Structures are given as structure tokens and as C-alpha cells.
Amino acid sequence: MVALLGFLLAVWLVCVVIGIAVKGLIWLLVVGAILFVATAAVGFVKRKSLGHR
């Protein structure tokens, strides 16, 4: 699960950087933002489920 979160964070970072750097790829910035929200949600759920044990 940690590897999945790390992979999602890496993909998010690459999408955001490319989306900012290239003018016509604003949609990539949006995809990066969506990936960030998804990664944060998965991390929050994982952290919450570990706290109840």
C-alpha cells in the first residue's frame, strides 16, 4: 500500500510540473490535482483504519 501511495504521489508531481511548464497542458494540471485528492483520500482512509487496531 505504501508503494501505491508513493507511485501516486510521483505521478501527481510529474503531472503538475508538466501541466505548469507547458502552456497547452492545463488539463494535465487538473489531472494532477485530481490524483492529489485521490492520494490524500487513500492515505487518510489507510491512516484511519490503522488507528483502530
Chimera marker file (.cmm) of the C-alpha trace (Angstrom):
<marker_set name="trace">
<marker id="1" x="0.000" y="0.000" z="0.000" r="1" g="1" b="0" radius="0.5"/>
<marker id="2" x="2.897" y="2.359" z="0.735" r="1" g="1" b="0" radius="0.5"/>
<marker id="3" x="4.323" y="1.675" z="-2.710" r="1" g="1" b="0" radius="0.5"/>
<marker id="4" x="0.986" y="2.574" z="-4.287" r="1" g="1" b="0" radius="0.5"/>
<marker id="5" x="0.844" y="5.864" z="-2.394" r="1" g="1" b="0" radius="0.5"/>
<marker id="6" x="4.428" y="6.652" z="-3.384" r="1" g="1" b="0" radius="0.5"/>
<marker id="7" x="3.668" y="5.890" z="-7.013" r="1" g="1" b="0" radius="0.5"/>
<marker id="8" x="0.544" y="8.067" z="-6.978" r="1" g="1" b="0" radius="0.5"/>
<marker id="9" x="2.475" y="10.929" z="-5.406" r="1" g="1" b="0" radius="0.5"/>
<marker id="10" x="5.202" y="10.640" z="-8.046" r="1" g="1" b="0" radius="0.5"/>
<marker id="11" x="2.650" y="10.633" z="-10.873" r="1" g="1" b="0" radius="0.5"/>
<marker id="12" x="0.863" y="13.593" z="-9.272" r="1" g="1" b="0" radius="0.5"/>
<marker id="13" x="4.072" y="15.576" z="-9.023" r="1" g="1" b="0" radius="0.5"/>
<marker id="14" x="5.069" y="14.863" z="-12.638" r="1" g="1" b="0" radius="0.5"/>
<marker id="15" x="1.603" y="15.799" z="-13.936" r="1" g="1" b="0" radius="0.5"/>
<marker id="16" x="1.555" y="19.058" z="-12.023" r="1" g="1" b="0" radius="0.5"/>
<marker id="17" x="5.058" y="20.087" z="-13.101" r="1" g="1" b="0" radius="0.5"/>
<marker id="18" x="4.405" y="19.302" z="-16.763" r="1" g="1" b="0" radius="0.5"/>
<marker id="19" x="0.972" y="20.953" z="-16.595" r="1" g="1" b="0" radius="0.5"/>
<marker id="20" x="2.514" y="24.140" z="-15.227" r="1" g="1" b="0" radius="0.5"/>
<marker id="21" x="5.540" y="24.138" z="-17.546" r="1" g="1" b="0" radius="0.5"/>
<marker id="22" x="3.720" y="23.528" z="-20.830" r="1" g="1" b="0" radius="0.5"/>
<marker id="23" x="1.162" y="26.164" z="-21.686" r="1" g="1" b="0" radius="0.5"/>
<marker id="24" x="-1.308" y="24.000" z="-23.588" r="1" g="1" b="0" radius="0.5"/>
<marker id="25" x="-1.478" y="21.248" z="-20.993" r="1" g="1" b="0" radius="0.5"/>
<marker id="26" x="-3.657" y="22.842" z="-18.337" r="1" g="1" b="0" radius="0.5"/>
<marker id="27" x="-5.741" y="19.658" z="-18.368" r="1" g="1" b="0" radius="0.5"/>
<marker id="28" x="-2.678" y="17.803" z="-17.082" r="1" g="1" b="0" radius="0.5"/>
<marker id="29" x="-2.562" y="20.168" z="-14.117" r="1" g="1" b="0" radius="0.5"/>
<marker id="30" x="-6.210" y="19.302" z="-13.443" r="1" g="1" b="0" radius="0.5"/>
<marker id="31" x="-5.444" y="15.572" z="-13.661" r="1" g="1" b="0" radius="0.5"/>
<marker id="32" x="-2.574" y="16.096" z="-11.219" r="1" g="1" b="0" radius="0.5"/>
<marker id="33" x="-4.892" y="17.881" z="-8.796" r="1" g="1" b="0" radius="0.5"/>
<marker id="34" x="-7.412" y="15.028" z="-9.019" r="1" g="1" b="0" radius="0.5"/>
<marker id="35" x="-4.632" y="12.497" z="-8.366" r="1" g="1" b="0" radius="0.5"/>
<marker id="36" x="-3.531" y="14.531" z="-5.354" r="1" g="1" b="0" radius="0.5"/>
<marker id="37" x="-7.044" y="14.470" z="-3.896" r="1" g="1" b="0" radius="0.5"/>
<marker id="38" x="-7.328" y="10.722" z="-4.557" r="1" g="1" b="0" radius="0.5"/>
<marker id="39" x="-3.947" y="10.040" z="-2.945" r="1" g="1" b="0" radius="0.5"/>
<marker id="40" x="-4.834" y="12.152" z="0.079" r="1" g="1" b="0" radius="0.5"/>
<marker id="41" x="-8.154" y="10.302" z="0.447" r="1" g="1" b="0" radius="0.5"/>
<marker id="42" x="-6.482" y="6.882" z="0.226" r="1" g="1" b="0" radius="0.5"/>
<marker id="43" x="-3.835" y="7.948" z="2.738" r="1" g="1" b="0" radius="0.5"/>
<marker id="44" x="-6.471" y="9.304" z="5.120" r="1" g="1" b="0" radius="0.5"/>
<marker id="45" x="-8.539" y="6.107" z="4.943" r="1" g="1" b="0" radius="0.5"/>
<marker id="46" x="-5.435" y="3.960" z="5.424" r="1" g="1" b="0" radius="0.5"/>
<marker id="47" x="-4.275" y="6.037" z="8.405" r="1" g="1" b="0" radius="0.5"/>
<marker id="48" x="-7.745" y="5.958" z="9.952" r="1" g="1" b="0" radius="0.5"/>
<marker id="49" x="-8.025" y="2.174" z="9.577" r="1" g="1" b="0" radius="0.5"/>
<marker id="50" x="-4.612" y="1.648" z="11.210" r="1" g="1" b="0" radius="0.5"/>
<marker id="51" x="-5.621" y="3.783" z="14.190" r="1" g="1" b="0" radius="0.5"/>
<marker id="52" x="-8.486" y="1.470" z="15.187" r="1" g="1" b="0" radius="0.5"/>
<marker id="53" x="-6.344" y="-1.628" z="15.681" r="1" g="1" b="0" radius="0.5"/>
<link id1="1" id2="2" r="1" g="1" b="0" radius="0.2"/>
<link id1="2" id2="3" r="1" g="1" b="0" radius="0.2"/>
<link id1="3" id2="4" r="1" g="1" b="0" radius="0.2"/>
<link id1="4" id2="5" r="1" g="1" b="0" radius="0.2"/>
<link id1="5" id2="6" r="1" g="1" b="0" radius="0.2"/>
<link id1="6" id2="7" r="1" g="1" b="0" radius="0.2"/>
<link id1="7" id2="8" r="1" g="1" b="0" radius="0.2"/>
<link id1="8" id2="9" r="1" g="1" b="0" radius="0.2"/>
<link id1="9" id2="10" r="1" g="1" b="0" radius="0.2"/>
<link id1="10" id2="11" r="1" g="1" b="0" radius="0.2"/>
<link id1="11" id2="12" r="1" g="1" b="0" radius="0.2"/>
<link id1="12" id2="13" r="1" g="1" b="0" radius="0.2"/>
<link id1="13" id2="14" r="1" g="1" b="0" radius="0.2"/>
<link id1="14" id2="15" r="1" g="1" b="0" radius="0.2"/>
<link id1="15" id2="16" r="1" g="1" b="0" radius="0.2"/>
<link id1="16" id2="17" r="1" g="1" b="0" radius="0.2"/>
<link id1="17" id2="18" r="1" g="1" b="0" radius="0.2"/>
<link id1="18" id2="19" r="1" g="1" b="0" radius="0.2"/>
<link id1="19" id2="20" r="1" g="1" b="0" radius="0.2"/>
<link id1="20" id2="21" r="1" g="1" b="0" radius="0.2"/>
<link id1="21" id2="22" r="1" g="1" b="0" radius="0.2"/>
<link id1="22" id2="23" r="1" g="1" b="0" radius="0.2"/>
<link id1="23" id2="24" r="1" g="1" b="0" radius="0.2"/>
<link id1="24" id2="25" r="1" g="1" b="0" radius="0.2"/>
<link id1="25" id2="26" r="1" g="1" b="0" radius="0.2"/>
<link id1="26" id2="27" r="1" g="1" b="0" radius="0.2"/>
<link id1="27" id2="28" r="1" g="1" b="0" radius="0.2"/>
<link id1="28" id2="29" r="1" g="1" b="0" radius="0.2"/>
<link id1="29" id2="30" r="1" g="1" b="0" radius="0.2"/>
<link id1="30" id2="31" r="1" g="1" b="0" radius="0.2"/>
<link id1="31" id2="32" r="1" g="1" b="0" radius="0.2"/>
<link id1="32" id2="33" r="1" g="1" b="0" radius="0.2"/>
<link id1="33" id2="34" r="1" g="1" b="0" radius="0.2"/>
<link id1="34" id2="35" r="1" g="1" b="0" radius="0.2"/>
<link id1="35" id2="36" r="1" g="1" b="0" radius="0.2"/>
<link id1="36" id2="37" r="1" g="1" b="0" radius="0.2"/>
<link id1="37" id2="38" r="1" g="1" b="0" radius="0.2"/>
<link id1="38" id2="39" r="1" g="1" b="0" radius="0.2"/>
<link id1="39" id2="40" r="1" g="1" b="0" radius="0.2"/>
<link id1="40" id2="41" r="1" g="1" b="0" radius="0.2"/>
<link id1="41" id2="42" r="1" g="1" b="0" radius="0.2"/>
<link id1="42" id2="43" r="1" g="1" b="0" radius="0.2"/>
<link id1="43" id2="44" r="1" g="1" b="0" radius="0.2"/>
<link id1="44" id2="45" r="1" g="1" b="0" radius="0.2"/>
<link id1="45" id2="46" r="1" g="1" b="0" radius="0.2"/>
<link id1="46" id2="47" r="1" g="1" b="0" radius="0.2"/>
<link id1="47" id2="48" r="1" g="1" b="0" radius="0.2"/>
<link id1="48" id2="49" r="1" g="1" b="0" radius="0.2"/>
<link id1="49" id2="50" r="1" g="1" b="0" radius="0.2"/>
<link id1="50" id2="51" r="1" g="1" b="0" radius="0.2"/>
<link id1="51" id2="52" r="1" g="1" b="0" radius="0.2"/>
<link id1="52" id2="53" r="1" g="1" b="0" radius="0.2"/>
</marker_set>
